């Protein structure tokens, strides 16, 4: 909008507004991009933790080791490999065997926790304590496999 003076000339009076809209729009875009990227980071961390818990549980129930301690070592190694396979640091993972008895028909549950920072800015780093992605997976030790101590009799509903 231009203003007209008494002499009929047009001036640029009133043309101050507008630049703040560009700055505000750029800020909204930048902050919105960070929020969406962080939300995707939480979803990705949840998928990563789920894969690690699943692989750890499978490694435990399919372990060749005759004891729970040897099977736990294999399970944690499988969880670390899964985390690394998703491009994340296995050192930040928390591995918790919730139910880990290496005997026939035993329910085995592994939990994996992975922290997600509040904000991740590329080339600068991670800031803030954000969320923790938690995943659990449960499987049953095969009642008919060899090398597992105990009889191959499961309670009703637990047989494969």
MODELLER restraints for C-alpha pairs under 7 A, 6 or more apart:
rsr = mdl.restraints
at = mdl.atoms
rsr.add(forms.Gaussian(group=physical.xy_distance, feature=features.Distance(at['CA:1:A'], at['CA:15:A']), mean=6.89, stdev=0.5))
rsr.add(forms.Gaussian(group=physical.xy_distance, feature=features.Distance(at['CA:2:A'], at['CA:10:A']), mean=6.30, stdev=0.5))
rsr.add(forms.Gaussian(group=physical.xy_distance, feature=features.Distance(at['CA:2:A'], at['CA:11:A']), mean=5.95, stdev=0.5))
rsr.add(forms.Gaussian(group=physical.xy_distance, feature=features.Distance(at['CA:2:A'], at['CA:12:A']), mean=5.46, stdev=0.5))
rsr.add(forms.Gaussian(group=physical.xy_distance, feature=features.Distance(at['CA:2:A'], at['CA:13:A']), mean=6.39, stdev=0.5))
rsr.add(forms.Gaussian(group=physical.xy_distance, feature=features.Distance(at['CA:2:A'], at['CA:14:A']), mean=6.99, stdev=0.5))
rsr.add(forms.Gaussian(group=physical.xy_distance, feature=features.Distance(at['CA:3:A'], at['CA:10:A']), mean=5.56, stdev=0.5))
rsr.add(forms.Gaussian(group=physical.xy_distance, feature=features.Distance(at['CA:3:A'], at['CA:11:A']), mean=5.40, stdev=0.5))
rsr.add(forms.Gaussian(group=physical.xy_distance, feature=features.Distance(at['CA:3:A'], at['CA:12:A']), mean=6.54, stdev=0.5))
rsr.add(forms.Gaussian(group=physical.xy_distance, feature=features.Distance(at['CA:3:A'], at['CA:13:A']), mean=5.92, stdev=0.5))
rsr.add(forms.Gaussian(group=physical.xy_distance, feature=features.Distance(at['CA:4:A'], at['CA:10:A']), mean=4.41, stdev=0.5))
rsr.add(forms.Gaussian(group=physical.xy_distance, feature=features.Distance(at['CA:4:A'], at['CA:11:A']), mean=6.20, stdev=0.5))
rsr.add(forms.Gaussian(group=physical.xy_distance, feature=features.Distance(at['CA:38:A'], at['CA:119:A']), mean=6.37, stdev=0.5))
rsr.add(forms.Gaussian(group=physical.xy_distance, feature=features.Distance(at['CA:42:A'], at['CA:116:A']), mean=6.30, stdev=0.5))
rsr.add(forms.Gaussian(group=physical.xy_distance, feature=features.Distance(at['CA:42:A'], at['CA:133:A']), mean=6.90, stdev=0.5))
rsr.add(forms.Gaussian(group=physical.xy_distance, feature=features.Distance(at['CA:45:A'], at['CA:114:A']), mean=6.65, stdev=0.5))
rsr.add(forms.Gaussian(group=physical.xy_distance, feature=features.Distance(at['CA:45:A'], at['CA:116:A']), mean=6.97, stdev=0.5))
rsr.add(forms.Gaussian(group=physical.xy_distance, feature=features.Distance(at['CA:45:A'], at['CA:133:A']), mean=5.97, stdev=0.5))
rsr.add(forms.Gaussian(group=physical.xy_distance, feature=features.Distance(at['CA:46:A'], at['CA:133:A']), mean=5.02, stdev=0.5))
rsr.add(forms.Gaussian(group=physical.xy_distance, feature=features.Distance(at['CA:46:A'], at['CA:134:A']), mean=6.58, stdev=0.5))
rsr.add(forms.Gaussian(group=physical.xy_distance, feature=features.Distance(at['CA:46:A'], at['CA:135:A']), mean=6.88, stdev=0.5))
rsr.add(forms.Gaussian(group=physical.xy_distance, feature=features.Distance(at['CA:48:A'], at['CA:83:A']), mean=6.18, stdev=0.5))
rsr.add(forms.Gaussian(group=physical.xy_distance, feature=features.Distance(at['CA:48:A'], at['CA:86:A']), mean=6.45, stdev=0.5))
rsr.add(forms.Gaussian(group=physical.xy_distance, feature=features.Distance(at['CA:49:A'], at['CA:112:A']), mean=5.59, stdev=0.5))
rsr.add(forms.Gaussian(group=physical.xy_distance, feature=features.Distance(at['CA:49:A'], at['CA:113:A']), mean=6.29, stdev=0.5))
rsr.add(forms.Gaussian(group=physical.xy_distance, feature=features.Distance(at['CA:49:A'], at['CA:114:A']), mean=6.36, stdev=0.5))
rsr.add(forms.Gaussian(group=physical.xy_distance, feature=features.Distance(at['CA:49:A'], at['CA:133:A']), mean=6.70, stdev=0.5))
rsr.add(forms.Gaussian(group=physical.xy_distance, feature=features.Distance(at['CA:49:A'], at['CA:134:A']), mean=6.37, stdev=0.5))
rsr.add(forms.Gaussian(group=physical.xy_distance, feature=features.Distance(at['CA:49:A'], at['CA:135:A']), mean=5.49, stdev=0.5))
rsr.add(forms.Gaussian(group=physical.xy_distance, feature=features.Distance(at['CA:50:A'], at['CA:135:A']), mean=4.90, stdev=0.5))
rsr.add(forms.Gaussian(group=physical.xy_distance, feature=features.Distance(at['CA:50:A'], at['CA:136:A']), mean=6.74, stdev=0.5))
rsr.add(forms.Gaussian(group=physical.xy_distance, feature=features.Distance(at['CA:51:A'], at['CA:82:A']), mean=6.53, stdev=0.5))
rsr.add(forms.Gaussian(group=physical.xy_distance, feature=features.Distance(at['CA:52:A'], at['CA:79:A']), mean=4.34, stdev=0.5))
rsr.add(forms.Gaussian(group=physical.xy_distance, feature=features.Distance(at['CA:52:A'], at['CA:82:A']), mean=5.07, stdev=0.5))
rsr.add(forms.Gaussian(group=physical.xy_distance, feature=features.Distance(at['CA:52:A'], at['CA:83:A']), mean=6.05, stdev=0.5))
rsr.add(forms.Gaussian(group=physical.xy_distance, feature=features.Distance(at['CA:52:A'], at['CA:112:A']), mean=6.72, stdev=0.5))
rsr.add(forms.Gaussian(group=physical.xy_distance, feature=features.Distance(at['CA:53:A'], at['CA:79:A']), mean=6.34, stdev=0.5))
rsr.add(forms.Gaussian(group=physical.xy_distance, feature=features.Distance(at['CA:53:A'], at['CA:110:A']), mean=5.69, stdev=0.5))
rsr.add(forms.Gaussian(group=physical.xy_distance, feature=features.Distance(at['CA:53:A'], at['CA:111:A']), mean=5.72, stdev=0.5))
rsr.add(forms.Gaussian(group=physical.xy_distance, feature=features.Distance(at['CA:53:A'], at['CA:112:A']), mean=5.46, stdev=0.5))
rsr.add(forms.Gaussian(group=physical.xy_distance, feature=features.Distance(at['CA:53:A'], at['CA:135:A']), mean=6.33, stdev=0.5))
rsr.add(forms.Gaussian(group=physical.xy_distance, feature=features.Distance(at['CA:53:A'], at['CA:136:A']), mean=5.79, stdev=0.5))
rsr.add(forms.Gaussian(group=physical.xy_distance, feature=features.Distance(at['CA:53:A'], at['CA:137:A']), mean=5.60, stdev=0.5))
rsr.add(forms.Gaussian(group=physical.xy_distance, feature=features.Distance(at['CA:54:A'], at['CA:137:A']), mean=5.38, stdev=0.5))
rsr.add(forms.Gaussian(group=physical.xy_distance, feature=features.Distance(at['CA:55:A'], at['CA:78:A']), mean=5.84, stdev=0.5))
rsr.add(forms.Gaussian(group=physical.xy_distance, feature=features.Distance(at['CA:55:A'], at['CA:79:A']), mean=5.98, stdev=0.5))
rsr.add(forms.Gaussian(group=physical.xy_distance, feature=features.Distance(at['CA:56:A'], at['CA:75:A']), mean=4.13, stdev=0.5))
rsr.add(forms.Gaussian(group=physical.xy_distance, feature=features.Distance(at['CA:56:A'], at['CA:76:A']), mean=6.02, stdev=0.5))
rsr.add(forms.Gaussian(group=physical.xy_distance, feature=features.Distance(at['CA:56:A'], at['CA:78:A']), mean=5.22, stdev=0.5))
rsr.add(forms.Gaussian(group=physical.xy_distance, feature=features.Distance(at['CA:56:A'], at['CA:79:A']), mean=4.96, stdev=0.5))
rsr.add(forms.Gaussian(group=physical.xy_distance, feature=features.Distance(at['CA:56:A'], at['CA:110:A']), mean=6.79, stdev=0.5))
rsr.add(forms.Gaussian(group=physical.xy_distance, feature=features.Distance(at['CA:57:A'], at['CA:75:A']), mean=6.37, stdev=0.5))
rsr.add(forms.Gaussian(group=physical.xy_distance, feature=features.Distance(at['CA:57:A'], at['CA:108:A']), mean=6.71, stdev=0.5))
rsr.add(forms.Gaussian(group=physical.xy_distance, feature=features.Distance(at['CA:57:A'], at['CA:109:A']), mean=6.56, stdev=0.5))
rsr.add(forms.Gaussian(group=physical.xy_distance, feature=features.Distance(at['CA:57:A'], at['CA:110:A']), mean=5.80, stdev=0.5))
rsr.add(forms.Gaussian(group=physical.xy_distance, feature=features.Distance(at['CA:57:A'], at['CA:137:A']), mean=6.55, stdev=0.5))
rsr.add(forms.Gaussian(group=physical.xy_distance, feature=features.Distance(at['CA:57:A'], at['CA:138:A']), mean=6.71, stdev=0.5))
rsr.add(forms.Gaussian(group=physical.xy_distance, feature=features.Distance(at['CA:57:A'], at['CA:139:A']), mean=6.68, stdev=0.5))
rsr.add(forms.Gaussian(group=physical.xy_distance, feature=features.Distance(at['CA:59:A'], at['CA:74:A']), mean=6.15, stdev=0.5))
rsr.add(forms.Gaussian(group=physical.xy_distance, feature=features.Distance(at['CA:59:A'], at['CA:75:A']), mean=5.02, stdev=0.5))
rsr.add(forms.Gaussian(group=physical.xy_distance, feature=features.Distance(at['CA:59:A'], at['CA:78:A']), mean=6.53, stdev=0.5))
rsr.add(forms.Gaussian(group=physical.xy_distance, feature=features.Distance(at['CA:60:A'], at['CA:71:A']), mean=4.96, stdev=0.5))
rsr.add(forms.Gaussian(group=physical.xy_distance, feature=features.Distance(at['CA:60:A'], at['CA:72:A']), mean=6.21, stdev=0.5))
rsr.add(forms.Gaussian(group=physical.xy_distance, feature=features.Distance(at['CA:60:A'], at['CA:74:A']), mean=6.55, stdev=0.5))
rsr.add(forms.Gaussian(group=physical.xy_distance, feature=features.Distance(at['CA:60:A'], at['CA:75:A']), mean=5.09, stdev=0.5))
rsr.add(forms.Gaussian(group=physical.xy_distance, feature=features.Distance(at['CA:61:A'], at['CA:141:A']), mean=5.05, stdev=0.5))
rsr.add(forms.Gaussian(group=physical.xy_distance, feature=features.Distance(at['CA:63:A'], at['CA:71:A']), mean=5.47, stdev=0.5))
rsr.add(forms.Gaussian(group=physical.xy_distance, feature=features.Distance(at['CA:65:A'], at['CA:71:A']), mean=5.76, stdev=0.5))
rsr.add(forms.Gaussian(group=physical.xy_distance, feature=features.Distance(at['CA:66:A'], at['CA:147:A']), mean=6.69, stdev=0.5))
rsr.add(forms.Gaussian(group=physical.xy_distance, feature=features.Distance(at['CA:66:A'], at['CA:148:A']), mean=6.65, stdev=0.5))
rsr.add(forms.Gaussian(group=physical.xy_distance, feature=features.Distance(at['CA:67:A'], at['CA:102:A']), mean=6.29, stdev=0.5))
rsr.add(forms.Gaussian(group=physical.xy_distance, feature=features.Distance(at['CA:68:A'], at['CA:100:A']), mean=6.86, stdev=0.5))
rsr.add(forms.Gaussian(group=physical.xy_distance, feature=features.Distance(at['CA:68:A'], at['CA:101:A']), mean=5.98, stdev=0.5))
rsr.add(forms.Gaussian(group=physical.xy_distance, feature=features.Distance(at['CA:68:A'], at['CA:102:A']), mean=4.99, stdev=0.5))
rsr.add(forms.Gaussian(group=physical.xy_distance, feature=features.Distance(at['CA:76:A'], at['CA:95:A']), mean=6.85, stdev=0.5))
rsr.add(forms.Gaussian(group=physical.xy_distance, feature=features.Distance(at['CA:80:A'], at['CA:90:A']), mean=5.19, stdev=0.5))
rsr.add(forms.Gaussian(group=physical.xy_distance, feature=features.Distance(at['CA:83:A'], at['CA:89:A']), mean=6.75, stdev=0.5))
rsr.add(forms.Gaussian(group=physical.xy_distance, feature=features.Distance(at['CA:83:A'], at['CA:90:A']), mean=5.63, stdev=0.5))
rsr.add(forms.Gaussian(group=physical.xy_distance, feature=features.Distance(at['CA:84:A'], at['CA:90:A']), mean=5.94, stdev=0.5))
rsr.add(forms.Gaussian(group=physical.xy_distance, feature=features.Distance(at['CA:92:A'], at['CA:114:A']), mean=6.46, stdev=0.5))
rsr.add(forms.Gaussian(group=physical.xy_distance, feature=features.Distance(at['CA:93:A'], at['CA:112:A']), mean=6.88, stdev=0.5))
rsr.add(forms.Gaussian(group=physical.xy_distance, feature=features.Distance(at['CA:93:A'], at['CA:113:A']), mean=5.85, stdev=0.5))
rsr.add(forms.Gaussian(group=physical.xy_distance, feature=features.Distance(at['CA:93:A'], at['CA:114:A']), mean=4.93, stdev=0.5))
rsr.add(forms.Gaussian(group=physical.xy_distance, feature=features.Distance(at['CA:94:A'], at['CA:112:A']), mean=5.69, stdev=0.5))
rsr.add(forms.Gaussian(group=physical.xy_distance, feature=features.Distance(at['CA:94:A'], at['CA:113:A']), mean=4.97, stdev=0.5))
rsr.add(forms.Gaussian(group=physical.xy_distance, feature=features.Distance(at['CA:94:A'], at['CA:114:A']), mean=6.39, stdev=0.5))
rsr.add(forms.Gaussian(group=physical.xy_distance, feature=features.Distance(at['CA:95:A'], at['CA:111:A']), mean=6.13, stdev=0.5))
rsr.add(forms.Gaussian(group=physical.xy_distance, feature=features.Distance(at['CA:95:A'], at['CA:112:A']), mean=4.82, stdev=0.5))
rsr.add(forms.Gaussian(group=physical.xy_distance, feature=features.Distance(at['CA:95:A'], at['CA:113:A']), mean=6.61, stdev=0.5))
rsr.add(forms.Gaussian(group=physical.xy_distance, feature=features.Distance(at['CA:96:A'], at['CA:110:A']), mean=6.05, stdev=0.5))
rsr.add(forms.Gaussian(group=physical.xy_distance, feature=features.Distance(at['CA:96:A'], at['CA:111:A']), mean=5.05, stdev=0.5))
rsr.add(forms.Gaussian(group=physical.xy_distance, feature=features.Distance(at['CA:96:A'], at['CA:112:A']), mean=6.20, stdev=0.5))
rsr.add(forms.Gaussian(group=physical.xy_distance, feature=features.Distance(at['CA:97:A'], at['CA:109:A']), mean=6.37, stdev=0.5))
rsr.add(forms.Gaussian(group=physical.xy_distance, feature=features.Distance(at['CA:97:A'], at['CA:110:A']), mean=4.56, stdev=0.5))
rsr.add(forms.Gaussian(group=physical.xy_distance, feature=features.Distance(at['CA:97:A'], at['CA:111:A']), mean=6.11, stdev=0.5))
rsr.add(forms.Gaussian(group=physical.xy_distance, feature=features.Distance(at['CA:98:A'], at['CA:109:A']), mean=5.40, stdev=0.5))
rsr.add(forms.Gaussian(group=physical.xy_distance, feature=features.Distance(at['CA:98:A'], at['CA:110:A']), mean=5.52, stdev=0.5))
rsr.add(forms.Gaussian(group=physical.xy_distance, feature=features.Distance(at['CA:98:A'], at['CA:111:A']), mean=6.60, stdev=0.5))
rsr.add(forms.Gaussian(group=physical.xy_distance, feature=features.Distance(at['CA:99:A'], at['CA:107:A']), mean=6.88, stdev=0.5))
rsr.add(forms.Gaussian(group=physical.xy_distance, feature=features.Distance(at['CA:99:A'], at['CA:108:A']), mean=5.00, stdev=0.5))
rsr.add(forms.Gaussian(group=physical.xy_distance, feature=features.Distance(at['CA:99:A'], at['CA:109:A']), mean=4.88, stdev=0.5))
rsr.add(forms.Gaussian(group=physical.xy_distance, feature=features.Distance(at['CA:99:A'], at['CA:110:A']), mean=6.87, stdev=0.5))
rsr.add(forms.Gaussian(group=physical.xy_distance, feature=features.Distance(at['CA:100:A'], at['CA:108:A']), mean=4.99, stdev=0.5))
rsr.add(forms.Gaussian(group=physical.xy_distance, feature=features.Distance(at['CA:100:A'], at['CA:109:A']), mean=6.51, stdev=0.5))
rsr.add(forms.Gaussian(group=physical.xy_distance, feature=features.Distance(at['CA:101:A'], at['CA:108:A']), mean=6.68, stdev=0.5))
rsr.add(forms.Gaussian(group=physical.xy_distance, feature=features.Distance(at['CA:103:A'], at['CA:141:A']), mean=6.70, stdev=0.5))
rsr.add(forms.Gaussian(group=physical.xy_distance, feature=features.Distance(at['CA:103:A'], at['CA:148:A']), mean=5.88, stdev=0.5))
rsr.add(forms.Gaussian(group=physical.xy_distance, feature=features.Distance(at['CA:103:A'], at['CA:149:A']), mean=5.63, stdev=0.5))
rsr.add(forms.Gaussian(group=physical.xy_distance, feature=features.Distance(at['CA:103:A'], at['CA:150:A']), mean=6.34, stdev=0.5))
rsr.add(forms.Gaussian(group=physical.xy_distance, feature=features.Distance(at['CA:104:A'], at['CA:141:A']), mean=5.38, stdev=0.5))
rsr.add(forms.Gaussian(group=physical.xy_distance, feature=features.Distance(at['CA:104:A'], at['CA:142:A']), mean=6.04, stdev=0.5))
rsr.add(forms.Gaussian(group=physical.xy_distance, feature=features.Distance(at['CA:104:A'], at['CA:143:A']), mean=4.69, stdev=0.5))
rsr.add(forms.Gaussian(group=physical.xy_distance, feature=features.Distance(at['CA:104:A'], at['CA:148:A']), mean=6.37, stdev=0.5))
rsr.add(forms.Gaussian(group=physical.xy_distance, feature=features.Distance(at['CA:104:A'], at['CA:149:A']), mean=6.83, stdev=0.5))
rsr.add(forms.Gaussian(group=physical.xy_distance, feature=features.Distance(at['CA:104:A'], at['CA:150:A']), mean=6.18, stdev=0.5))
rsr.add(forms.Gaussian(group=physical.xy_distance, feature=features.Distance(at['CA:104:A'], at['CA:152:A']), mean=6.25, stdev=0.5))
rsr.add(forms.Gaussian(group=physical.xy_distance, feature=features.Distance(at['CA:105:A'], at['CA:140:A']), mean=5.62, stdev=0.5))
rsr.add(forms.Gaussian(group=physical.xy_distance, feature=features.Distance(at['CA:105:A'], at['CA:141:A']), mean=5.03, stdev=0.5))
rsr.add(forms.Gaussian(group=physical.xy_distance, feature=features.Distance(at['CA:105:A'], at['CA:142:A']), mean=6.10, stdev=0.5))
rsr.add(forms.Gaussian(group=physical.xy_distance, feature=features.Distance(at['CA:105:A'], at['CA:143:A']), mean=5.31, stdev=0.5))
rsr.add(forms.Gaussian(group=physical.xy_distance, feature=features.Distance(at['CA:105:A'], at['CA:154:A']), mean=5.51, stdev=0.5))
rsr.add(forms.Gaussian(group=physical.xy_distance, feature=features.Distance(at['CA:105:A'], at['CA:158:A']), mean=6.63, stdev=0.5))
rsr.add(forms.Gaussian(group=physical.xy_distance, feature=features.Distance(at['CA:106:A'], at['CA:140:A']), mean=5.52, stdev=0.5))
rsr.add(forms.Gaussian(group=physical.xy_distance, feature=features.Distance(at['CA:106:A'], at['CA:141:A']), mean=5.47, stdev=0.5))
rsr.add(forms.Gaussian(group=physical.xy_distance, feature=features.Distance(at['CA:107:A'], at['CA:138:A']), mean=6.59, stdev=0.5))
rsr.add(forms.Gaussian(group=physical.xy_distance, feature=features.Distance(at['CA:107:A'], at['CA:139:A']), mean=5.74, stdev=0.5))
rsr.add(forms.Gaussian(group=physical.xy_distance, feature=features.Distance(at['CA:107:A'], at['CA:140:A']), mean=4.52, stdev=0.5))
rsr.add(forms.Gaussian(group=physical.xy_distance, feature=features.Distance(at['CA:107:A'], at['CA:141:A']), mean=6.62, stdev=0.5))
rsr.add(forms.Gaussian(group=physical.xy_distance, feature=features.Distance(at['CA:108:A'], at['CA:138:A']), mean=5.40, stdev=0.5))
rsr.add(forms.Gaussian(group=physical.xy_distance, feature=features.Distance(at['CA:108:A'], at['CA:139:A']), mean=5.40, stdev=0.5))
rsr.add(forms.Gaussian(group=physical.xy_distance, feature=features.Distance(at['CA:108:A'], at['CA:140:A']), mean=5.98, stdev=0.5))
rsr.add(forms.Gaussian(group=physical.xy_distance, feature=features.Distance(at['CA:109:A'], at['CA:136:A']), mean=6.67, stdev=0.5))
rsr.add(forms.Gaussian(group=physical.xy_distance, feature=features.Distance(at['CA:109:A'], at['CA:137:A']), mean=5.53, stdev=0.5))
rsr.add(forms.Gaussian(group=physical.xy_distance, feature=features.Distance(at['CA:109:A'], at['CA:138:A']), mean=4.28, stdev=0.5))
rsr.add(forms.Gaussian(group=physical.xy_distance, feature=features.Distance(at['CA:109:A'], at['CA:139:A']), mean=6.72, stdev=0.5))
rsr.add(forms.Gaussian(group=physical.xy_distance, feature=features.Distance(at['CA:110:A'], at['CA:136:A']), mean=5.61, stdev=0.5))
rsr.add(forms.Gaussian(group=physical.xy_distance, feature=features.Distance(at['CA:110:A'], at['CA:137:A']), mean=5.65, stdev=0.5))
rsr.add(forms.Gaussian(group=physical.xy_distance, feature=features.Distance(at['CA:110:A'], at['CA:138:A']), mean=6.70, stdev=0.5))
rsr.add(forms.Gaussian(group=physical.xy_distance, feature=features.Distance(at['CA:111:A'], at['CA:135:A']), mean=5.64, stdev=0.5))
rsr.add(forms.Gaussian(group=physical.xy_distance, feature=features.Distance(at['CA:111:A'], at['CA:136:A']), mean=4.40, stdev=0.5))
rsr.add(forms.Gaussian(group=physical.xy_distance, feature=features.Distance(at['CA:111:A'], at['CA:137:A']), mean=6.76, stdev=0.5))
rsr.add(forms.Gaussian(group=physical.xy_distance, feature=features.Distance(at['CA:112:A'], at['CA:134:A']), mean=5.83, stdev=0.5))
rsr.add(forms.Gaussian(group=physical.xy_distance, feature=features.Distance(at['CA:112:A'], at['CA:135:A']), mean=5.46, stdev=0.5))
rsr.add(forms.Gaussian(group=physical.xy_distance, feature=features.Distance(at['CA:112:A'], at['CA:136:A']), mean=6.57, stdev=0.5))
rsr.add(forms.Gaussian(group=physical.xy_distance, feature=features.Distance(at['CA:113:A'], at['CA:132:A']), mean=6.38, stdev=0.5))
rsr.add(forms.Gaussian(group=physical.xy_distance, feature=features.Distance(at['CA:113:A'], at['CA:133:A']), mean=5.58, stdev=0.5))
rsr.add(forms.Gaussian(group=physical.xy_distance, feature=features.Distance(at['CA:113:A'], at['CA:134:A']), mean=4.47, stdev=0.5))
rsr.add(forms.Gaussian(group=physical.xy_distance, feature=features.Distance(at['CA:113:A'], at['CA:135:A']), mean=6.57, stdev=0.5))
rsr.add(forms.Gaussian(group=physical.xy_distance, feature=features.Distance(at['CA:114:A'], at['CA:132:A']), mean=5.54, stdev=0.5))
rsr.add(forms.Gaussian(group=physical.xy_distance, feature=features.Distance(at['CA:114:A'], at['CA:133:A']), mean=5.16, stdev=0.5))
rsr.add(forms.Gaussian(group=physical.xy_distance, feature=features.Distance(at['CA:114:A'], at['CA:134:A']), mean=6.57, stdev=0.5))
rsr.add(forms.Gaussian(group=physical.xy_distance, feature=features.Distance(at['CA:115:A'], at['CA:131:A']), mean=5.93, stdev=0.5))
rsr.add(forms.Gaussian(group=physical.xy_distance, feature=features.Distance(at['CA:115:A'], at['CA:132:A']), mean=4.24, stdev=0.5))
rsr.add(forms.Gaussian(group=physical.xy_distance, feature=features.Distance(at['CA:115:A'], at['CA:133:A']), mean=6.12, stdev=0.5))
rsr.add(forms.Gaussian(group=physical.xy_distance, feature=features.Distance(at['CA:116:A'], at['CA:130:A']), mean=5.61, stdev=0.5))
rsr.add(forms.Gaussian(group=physical.xy_distance, feature=features.Distance(at['CA:116:A'], at['CA:131:A']), mean=5.10, stdev=0.5))
rsr.add(forms.Gaussian(group=physical.xy_distance, feature=features.Distance(at['CA:116:A'], at['CA:132:A']), mean=5.71, stdev=0.5))
rsr.add(forms.Gaussian(group=physical.xy_distance, feature=features.Distance(at['CA:117:A'], at['CA:126:A']), mean=6.00, stdev=0.5))
rsr.add(forms.Gaussian(group=physical.xy_distance, feature=features.Distance(at['CA:117:A'], at['CA:127:A']), mean=5.96, stdev=0.5))
rsr.add(forms.Gaussian(group=physical.xy_distance, feature=features.Distance(at['CA:117:A'], at['CA:128:A']), mean=5.59, stdev=0.5))
rsr.add(forms.Gaussian(group=physical.xy_distance, feature=features.Distance(at['CA:117:A'], at['CA:129:A']), mean=5.27, stdev=0.5))
rsr.add(forms.Gaussian(group=physical.xy_distance, feature=features.Distance(at['CA:117:A'], at['CA:130:A']), mean=4.53, stdev=0.5))
rsr.add(forms.Gaussian(group=physical.xy_distance, feature=features.Distance(at['CA:117:A'], at['CA:131:A']), mean=6.60, stdev=0.5))
rsr.add(forms.Gaussian(group=physical.xy_distance, feature=features.Distance(at['CA:118:A'], at['CA:127:A']), mean=6.00, stdev=0.5))
rsr.add(forms.Gaussian(group=physical.xy_distance, feature=features.Distance(at['CA:118:A'], at['CA:128:A']), mean=4.86, stdev=0.5))
rsr.add(forms.Gaussian(group=physical.xy_distance, feature=features.Distance(at['CA:118:A'], at['CA:129:A']), mean=5.53, stdev=0.5))
rsr.add(forms.Gaussian(group=physical.xy_distance, feature=features.Distance(at['CA:118:A'], at['CA:130:A']), mean=3.92, stdev=0.5))
rsr.add(forms.Gaussian(group=physical.xy_distance, feature=features.Distance(at['CA:119:A'], at['CA:126:A']), mean=5.86, stdev=0.5))
rsr.add(forms.Gaussian(group=physical.xy_distance, feature=features.Distance(at['CA:119:A'], at['CA:127:A']), mean=5.28, stdev=0.5))
rsr.add(forms.Gaussian(group=physical.xy_distance, feature=features.Distance(at['CA:119:A'], at['CA:128:A']), mean=6.51, stdev=0.5))
rsr.add(forms.Gaussian(group=physical.xy_distance, feature=features.Distance(at['CA:120:A'], at['CA:126:A']), mean=4.52, stdev=0.5))
rsr.add(forms.Gaussian(group=physical.xy_distance, feature=features.Distance(at['CA:120:A'], at['CA:127:A']), mean=6.41, stdev=0.5))
rsr.add(forms.Gaussian(group=physical.xy_distance, feature=features.Distance(at['CA:143:A'], at['CA:152:A']), mean=4.75, stdev=0.5))
rsr.add(forms.Gaussian(group=physical.xy_distance, feature=features.Distance(at['CA:143:A'], at['CA:153:A']), mean=6.73, stdev=0.5))
rsr.add(forms.Gaussian(group=physical.xy_distance, feature=features.Distance(at['CA:143:A'], at['CA:154:A']), mean=6.91, stdev=0.5))
rsr.add(forms.Gaussian(group=physical.xy_distance, feature=features.Distance(at['CA:144:A'], at['CA:152:A']), mean=5.79, stdev=0.5))
